Amino acid sequence: MAGHKIVVVGGGGSAGLTDDARLKRQGRTDVAVIDPASTHYHQPLWTLVGGGRAPVEASVKPQSKVMPKGVAWIQRAAVGVDPRRRAGDARRRLQRRLRVPGHVPGHPAGPGEDHRPGQTLGRDGVSSNHLYELAPATWKFIRDTRSGTATFTMPSGPIKCAGAPQKIAYLAADYWREQGVLDKVDIHLVLPTPGMFGVKEFSDVLVCVAKRYGITVHLQSEAISVNPDAREVTIADLESSSPSSARTAAGPCA
Ligand SMILES: Cc1cc2nc3c(=O)[nH]c(=O)nc-3n(C[C@H](O)[C@H](O)[C@H](O)COP(=O)(O)OP(=O)(O)OC[C@H]3O[C@@H](n4cnc5c(N)ncnc54)[C@H](O)[C@@H]3O)c2cc1C
């Protein structure tokens, strides 16, 4: 049984690689990384992929190319961590551990409807930038849209990059502006938060950006189901938990 002073579970992801590199810079030599991935994804690029500004292939690198030299990489999945024994089930004894195994996004599913990702996403104009396979589909749907209604949504609960749903809405709106069809697309941005950003100064600017593009912002709201066949998305007002068209963002811009 090998022992390591520091073990980073999920250390091949963006957060973990940052930790691995920092530990190395601090002169720590006994660092082990437990991560089963053979491919590293630079996920922030998926926003630009969905917006037609980057190819999806540019977001991928072999994991071996980004793993810091000098760490012991155990290419397996951790199945549990026992803090009392200070040992992972991968049978590595450790003195200190970091856990950064990322977050796998969920997707909305309405009662009685089969709206699992495989069933709903990637077809009929429904997509997500949060998956490698789907970000190119987002761009295809944006590129093919010349009129109609476009809805960009952010779920409540944990999300990687709360700004991502807004960024793709602005990229799409800008593309439609370039194409001269912005006034033919009714754009909605659905956010679970009470404001567009946690910091008032930024929030005020974003209210004006959305307004400039003619985007209707629904605050404290969430998409609870998507029906691609009917081309319908149901939005719930999170305060009353009933479908509605909720509050809109108000700001200081003229
Ligand atoms: C569309 C999109 C846009 C984004 N835009 C931005 C942005 O503009 N700016 C920004 O700062 N951030 C952005 N982010 C967020 C950023 O990409 C994430 O915060 C970051 O990738 C999180 O890093 P992580 O290491 O926690 O998770 P990940 O990068 O997902 O890595 C998790 C790692 O854990 C490993 N793992 C999983 N389970 C186990 C297990 N059981 N045992 C061992 N290892 C395991 C995986 O193999 C993986 O290597 C965006 C994200 C998305 C999806």
The ligand as a Gaussian input file, in Angstrom:
#p B3LYP/6-31G(d) Opt

LIG

0 1
 C      -20.280000      25.983000     -20.552000
 C      -19.345000      26.346000     -19.434000
 C      -18.772000      27.605000     -19.406000
 C      -17.905000      27.976000     -18.382000
 N      -17.351000      29.218000     -18.405000
 C      -16.475000      29.574000     -17.436000
 C      -15.817000      30.840000     -17.453000
 O      -16.018000      31.638000     -18.357000
 N      -14.962000      31.136000     -16.437000
 C      -14.718000      30.256000     -15.414000
 O      -13.934000      30.549000     -14.508000
 N      -15.319000      29.046000     -15.378000
 C      -16.180000      28.697000     -16.354000
 N      -16.768000      27.463000     -16.326000
 C      -16.589000      26.640000     -15.147000
 C      -15.321000      25.814000     -15.177000
 O      -15.159000      25.127000     -16.379000
 C      -15.465000      24.838000     -14.029000
 O      -15.663000      25.576000     -12.859000
 C      -14.263000      23.995000     -13.882000
 O      -14.113000      23.157000     -14.998000
 C      -14.462000      23.170000     -12.653000
 O      -13.301000      22.465000     -12.460000
 P      -13.340000      21.133000     -11.634000
 O      -11.938000      20.639000     -11.593000
 O      -14.072000      21.340000     -10.349000
 O      -14.268000      20.143000     -12.455000
 P      -13.957000      19.449000     -13.839000
 O      -13.108000      20.310000     -14.710000
 O      -15.269000      18.943000     -14.340000
 O      -13.058000      18.195000     -13.413000
 C      -13.534000      17.185000     -12.557000
 C      -12.514000      16.067000     -12.564000
 O      -12.881000      15.115000     -11.564000
 C      -12.684000      13.822000     -12.109000
 N      -13.536000      12.880000     -11.357000
 C      -14.880000      12.776000     -11.400000
 N      -15.270000      11.781000     -10.571000
 C      -14.140000      11.269000      -9.998000
 C      -13.900000      10.223000      -9.054000
 N      -14.878000       9.497000      -8.535000
 N      -12.617000       9.973000      -8.696000
 C      -11.604000      10.724000      -9.200000
 N      -11.773000      11.709000     -10.106000
 C      -13.046000      11.975000     -10.491000
 C      -13.055000      13.965000     -13.573000
 O      -12.477000      12.937000     -14.352000
 C      -12.459000      15.345000     -13.904000
 O      -11.140000      15.268000     -14.379000
 C      -17.623000      27.058000     -17.348000
 C      -18.191000      25.775000     -17.381000
 C      -19.032000      25.410000     -18.410000
 C      -19.618000      24.026000     -18.441000

